[in-house]
Amino acid sequence: MRIAVDAMGGDFAPLEIVRGAVRAANEIKGLSKVVLVGDQQAIRRELDKYAPVPKIVDVFHASEVVAMDEAPALAVRRKRDSSISRSIDLVKSGEVDAMVSAGNTGAVVAAATLKLRALEGLERPAIAAVMPTPKRPFVLIDAGANTDCSPTMLAEFAVMGSVYSRAILGQPKPVVGLMSIGGEDIKGNEITKGTFRLLDEADLNFRGNVEGHDLFVGETDVVVCDGFVGNIVLKTSESVAKAVAGWTRQEFVKNPARMLGALFLMGALRAMKRRLDPESYGGAPLLGVNGVCIITHGSSSARAILHAVRVAREEVSQRLNEVITREVSQLVGPE
């Protein structure tokens, strides 16, 4: 298995990216090559810290970097030698089996869509973000790739999310829910109503509409929405989790009695932190393109990169794209 890693993407590149790639080379079985893509001198300086460097680690020079605040489509067109574009070029040419990036999400989506194209039978790819719940994680799709969607696109997202939940998260028969403003099929806008009809006819374990308060109960494995709604849900959830963690710390340190109580709760608090840690889920795959692309958070640590490489390996091993193509072709009914 050969994985390209965008070494220049993210807030802590290349330091954390290189560290994570080296960890992946040492810890993940089945890897034959890990290619760090980006400024060769900067990458080599980081690799010198890990001598001897694992033999399967290689460097592919790319002279440009797409900044996190750049316009994605424009950056892809102008910066053809960026680490993002070159990583995807390696996937397209077959030199690697998958790529991982913590860089500009829009640029990864734009470059992958332009260079790799959508899988046969699909209108658009979608970002699948894995979210924790007390029972089991669920897949939120689309988490930001498409702001305007048709019912057909959303139905295709449901199929892709179900395949991912089954193959990667181990849910034998994923429960699919459609994000809306009410549980009844008459609730929502015309897009969600049309999507409801398609999903109700499809060969999916469709439970119907779900609302915001249903998300973290743990009874739905795939939540379908357009990228505008999905990105808001994703970022709001991350913000609330951080805020609650901060408030909890503040309350515990207000007096000695609470601090003592915190010591007794330490095990439970650590377990909760592990469950809520997004880095353990290995980033968000861009599903529906002719290749495997994993997008990780801009603030990704080495641990996040390690898990992203692991998920990339699993996605290739499971032949996810073949399964998606087959199951999308079985969707029932025209839009």
N, C-alpha and C positions, 0 to 999 in steps of 0.2 A: 504494500500500500504506500503510495507516494502523496504527500500532502504539502501544498505551498502555503506559507504563512506570510502575510503582509507585515513585514517587520517595522514599517514606518507609520502604521495606523494606530491611533489611540492617544490618550493623554500621557501615557508613560512609555511611549515608544522612543528608541528601540529597546530600552533596558528591560522592561517587564515582558515584552514580546519575545525577545531572544531567550530570556530565562525560562519562559513557559515552553518554548519550542525545544529547548535542551532537555527540560524535564520530560516532555512528551517522547522525545527520542530515547530517553533512558527507561521510561516507565511503561509505555504502551506497547504491548506485543503486536506483532504483525506489520509494523512499519518498516518499509525498506528505504524510504528517503523522506527527509523533512527539508524543504527548500525555503530558506529565508530570503524574501524578496525585498529589495530596497537598496539604500546607499551602502555600497560594499565596505567602504572604510569604517563607517559607523557600526555596521554589523560586526565586522571583524574585531573592532575594539571591545565590543561586548562579549564576543565569543572567547576572547583571550582570557576572560575571567574564569572560564570553565575548562581549562586545559587539564587533561586531554579532552577535546571536543568529540562527541560521539561520531563515529565514522559515517553514519547515515545523514548527518547534517551537512547541507550544501548551501551556497549563497548564489543568488541570481541578482545581478546588478540592475537597479532601476534608478534613474537620475532625478525623478520628480516625485513630489508628495502632494496628495490632495488634502488640503486643510479641512478641518471639521466644519468651518463656516462657509466653504465655497459652494457655489451653485452646482449641484451634481452633474447635470447634463452638459453644462458648459465645461466643467473641469475634465470630464471624460473625453470630450472632443479636443480640447486644447492640450491636455497633458497625457499624451499617448504613451509616454515612458514613465508613468506614475506606478508606484508599487501596487496599487489596486488593479490597474489595467493589465500590468504584466502578470500578476498572479492569475487573473482570469484568462489571459492569453495562454498560460501554461496548461490550464484546464482544457481549453478549446483544442490545443494542439495534441492533447493526450500525453504530454510529458509528466503531468501529475493527475491524480484521481480526484482531488478536491482542493479547495482553498479556504483559508480562514482569514478574516480581517476584523480588526477593532476600529477601523477607520470610518470615514464618512459613509454612513449607511446609504444615503441616496445615491452616492457615486458607485457603491458596490451594486446596488439594484440596477442602476442605469447601464453600467458596463456589462453586467451579466446578461441583462435583457438584450442589449445591442449585439454583443459578441456571441453569446451562447444560444440565444433565442429560446422561446417557450417550447415546452414539450408538445409533441403532436396531440392535437385535440384540445389544447388549453389556450384560453385567451390571454391570460396574464399570470406571471408568478406572484407569489405572496410570501410574506414573512410570517413564520410560525414561532411565536414566543411561548416558552413553557413557564407556567405560573404555578406557585405552590398553593396547596390548601391543606387543612388538617388531615384529610383522608388520602388524597393522591393528587399529583400535579395535573393540570389541564393545559391544552394547547389553545392559545388565542391566535386566531388567524382571520384576517390579515392584521398585522401589527404595525403597518406603516408604509407598505409599498404602493398601495393604490387608494387614492382618496375618493375617486368616483367609480362605482362598480355597478354592473348589471346583475340581475338575478342569476343569470347563467354563471357569471364569474364567481358569485358567492357560493353557488352550489358546487362549483369546481373546488373552491377553497375547502368546503366541508369534506370532500373526498380526500384531498391532500392531507388535511389535518387528521382524518381518521386513519389513513395509512401510516402517518408518522406516529400517532399515538399507539397504534398496534405494534409497529415494528421496533420503535425505539424506546417507548415508555412501557411496553409490555401489557397494554390493555387489550384483552382478547376480542371484546366487542364494544368499542368506544361509544359512549353516549354523546350525541351531537345536539347542541342547542344553538338557536339563532338569536343573536342579541337584538332586543327590541324594547319597547316601552311598556309592554304588558304581556301577560302569559297567553292571552287569547289570540287566535289566528287572525282576527280582524284588526288587531292593534299594529301600529307601526306605519311607515310610509309605503308608497307603492312598490318600492324596491324590496323591502322586507316582506311585504305581502306576496309578491311574485316569487321570492326566494322560498318562502314557506311552502308554497304549492309544489315547487320543484323538489324540495327536500322531503316532503311528505310522500312523494311518488318514488323517490330514489331508494336504492337498496342500502339504506343506512339505518343505524339505530337512533332515529331522530325523535327527540323528546318534545320538540316544539320550541316556542319562544322562551328565552331566559332574560331576566332583568338584572340590573346591577347587583342587587342584593343576593342573587343566586350564585354569583361567580365563585365565591370562596367557601361555599358550603361543601363542595367536594363531590357533587352528584353528577357533574357534567364533565366529560373528558375533552370535548372539542367545542369551543365557542366561536361562532362565525360572525364576522362583521366586516365592514369596509375598513380600509387603512386609516381613515380619518378618526373614526370612533375607536378603533383598536389602539392607535398610538396614544390617544388621550387616556384610555383605560390603563395602558401599560405604564405611562409616566406618572399618572395619578397614584396608582398602586405603589410604585417605587417610592414616591414622595411620602405617602402616608406611612409606609413601613419605616422609613428613616425617621419621620417625625415621632412616631410612637416609641421607637427605640430611644430617641433622645429624651422624650418626656419621662419615660420609665427611669432612665439613669438620674434625671434631675430629682424625681420624687424619692428615690432610694437614698440619696445623699443629704436629704434635708435634715435628718436627725439620726443619732446613733442607733436607735431601736430599729429603724427601717434598714440601716446598713447591715445590722446583724441578721435581720430577716432575709436580706438579699443573699447572704452567705448560704443560708439553708436552701434558697431557691436557685443557686448557681447552676446546678445540674440541669434543671428544667429550662432555665434561660438559655443555656448553651445549646441544648437540644432544639429549642425553638429557633435560635439564630441559624443553626445548620439547616433546618427545614426551610427557612425563609431566604437562604442565601441563593441569589440567582446565578452566581458563578458555578455552582455545582451542576447546573443543567446544561452547561456547554454552549451557551449562546443560542441565537435564533437562526434556523436554517432558512434560506431563500428557496422555497419549494416551487417546482414547476419550470425550472430551466434545464437545458441539456448539459447538466454538470452539477456538481455538489459545491455549494457555497454556504459557509457558516459565518454569520455576522455576530460579533460579540460587542458588548457595551464599550463605549469610548473610554471608560475608566477601568478597563479590564486589567487585572493583575496577572501574574504568571500562572496562578492557579486557574483562572478563567480560560487562558489560552490552552493550558493542558487539557481541560475538559472539552474545549471546542474542537481540538484535534481528535479527541476520543470520539466525539459525536460524529465528526466527519468520517472517521474510519468506519463507524457502525453504519452510517447511512450508505456508504459505498458497498459495504459487505452485504447489506440487506437488499441491494439492488432496488432501492426505493423508487427511483425514476421509472423503472419498468413496471412496478406495481401500480404507481400513480397513473401512468399512461393507460394501462389495461382497465383500471377501475373507473377512470373518467369517461372512457368510451362506453361504459355501461349506464351512464346517467340517463334517466328516463325523461322524455318529454321535451319539446321545444320551449323556448322562453315565452 
